Amino acid sequence: MKNKIQEMRKSRRVTQQELADALSVTRQTIISLENGKYNASLTLAHKAAQFFGVSIEELFIFEGDENIDITALLLNSPIFREK
């Protein structure tokens, strides 16, 4: 899965460490995300999208076998379920 994390981070002049702190992950996680060596969990993807003020679909590019119905995935996520 590709993403626009590095592009958005740099355009907002945010360091990898600042982003890591905001998302409660390590700088190494941010590096791995930016290099495409790690796919974010739905929770992390949601946090990152909120941080940048964009939708998950704007931040992450799903292609090939990763082509999923993000709406269905989100609706079934505990983040969006009613309590």
N, C-alpha and C positions, 0 to 999 in steps of 0.2 A: 504494500500500500504506500503510495506517495503522499506527501503532505507539504504544506506551505509554512511550516513552523519557522524555519530559518528565515525565509523571506519576510514574514510578518514580524518576527522578532527584530530583525535588523532595521526594517522600515520604521519601527517604533523606538529604535535605539535602546533596546532592552538586552542586557547581557544574558548569557546562558545561565549564570548563577542566579540572577534576579528572577528569571522565568522559573527555574527549578524551585526557588524558594516560594514563589507565588503558587506553584502547583503542588507543593509538598512532595517533591521528588528530588533525586540527586542530579547534579550537573551531568553526570555520566548518562543518565536516562535521557536528558535533553540532547546530548551529543548523539546517542544511539538513535533517537527519533529523527533527528535532522539528517543523519546518514542513511536512514532507511534500514537500519539493522534491528529495529525494535518496532513492533506495532502497538500502539497505545490501546489500553483497555477502554471500554466504553466510558467508564468513570473519568479516566484521564483525558480522553478526547473531549468529553463534555466540559471539564474544567478548563482545558486549553482554549476551546471555542469561546467560553464565557470570558476568559482573560482577554482575548483579542476582540471580543464583541462581534463575533461572526458565528454562522451556523457550523455544525460539524462537517456538513457537506462542502462548505467553502474552505475549510482547513485541511480536510483529508480527501484524497482522490482515490476512490475505489475503482479497481480495474480487474478485468479478467475474472478469475475464480472468486475474487473478493467482491464481485458485483452482487450486492445484497440489497434488500429492501430496508434502508436505514430507518424509515418511519416505523415499520413493524418492530424492528430491533429496539428502538427507543421506547415505544409504547409498552414493551414487555420488560423494560429495564426497571429495577427497583428505584432508580432515581426519580422516575416519572409516575410510579404507582401511587395511588391515593393511600393514605395511612389510615 
